[in-house]
Amino acid sequence: GLELFLLLSMMVLAWFGLKLCFPNEPKLRVMGLFGCTHKSVAMGIPLINAIYEESPLVGYYTLPLLIWHPMQLVIGTFIAPRLSAFVKREEERLQKNDLSLAE
């Protein structure tokens, strides 16, 4: 429950932060959303092992990451079609704005 809340909170924070940084770049916002919030087991496990290599509890330290990563995949799968539609809408809106400014 707590990890889900943290992941969703970080995604919302990243989304609005990226909106401030890239207001007219919908593809960058979507890429940034996944880049800011999605960390992988491939990166995390070796890092945890390097930091806590002497600890007999290293397995417990990896457990949150092993829960976090599948949640990222499920949430990412759920929002990917919506984000794709968002990018298309935003690009159309930006094109219309560009055309109206050119007139």
N, C-alpha and C positions, 0 to 999 in steps of 0.2 A: 504494500500500500504506500509506504513512505517513498520507495524508489520510483513508483509510478508518478506520485505527486511531484517529486523532484525533477523527473524527466520532463513532464508536461510544463512545469514552471520554467525550466531552462529553455524549452522550445518557445514558449510565449515570450519570454524575455529576449531571446535571440531574434525572434520574428520582428518585434517592435524596434529593437536596436538596429537591425538591418534595414528596417523601413526608413529610419532616420539617416542612415549612411548611404543607402542606395534607393532613393524614392522613385527613380525612373528606370530601374534595372531589375525587373521581376525575376529574370533568370539568376542573377547574382544573389537575390534575396533567398530564393529556394535553395541554391547551392550552399549558401552560408548557413541556412537553417540546419541542413544535414551535417555540414562540416563543423559547426559549433557544438552540436549536441550529440553527435553519434561518434562514440569511441568504440573501438573493436577489441575483441578478445585477443586477436593477433598482436595488438600493441600492448594491451594491459597485462596479460599473463607473464610475458617475459620481464616486463617492468616490475611487477610485484615480486617475481622470483629473484630478480637482481637486488631489490631492496631488502627483502626478508629471507634471503637464501639460507640463513642459519636457523631460522625459526621453525619449530615443529608445527606451528599453526598456519603455515603458508596456505594450506588448503582452505582454511576459514577466511583468509584475506581475499581469496579469489572468488568466493561465493557471491558477494554482491555484484561483481562484474558478470558472473555467469547468469545472474538474474536480469541485470541491466541490458545486456546485449540482445536477448530475445525480445524484450519489451521494445527496444529500438526498432527491431525488424517488424514487429506487429504494428506498431504505431506508424512507422514509415510506409508500410504497405497500405494501411488504411488511408493515409493522407496524400499519398502520391498522385492518385487521379484528381483529387481536389486541387492540389498544387499545380498540376499540369493545366487544368482548366483556368486557374487563376492567372498563370503566365500568358495563356492565349488571350484572355480578356484584357489584361493589362497592356499587352503589346498592341492589341487593336485600339484600345483607348489612347495609347501614346501616339499611334500612327494618326488617328483622327485629330489629336491635338496638334501634331506637327503639320498636318495638311491645313488646318484652320489658321495656324500661325503664318503659313507661307502665303496665304491669300491676301 
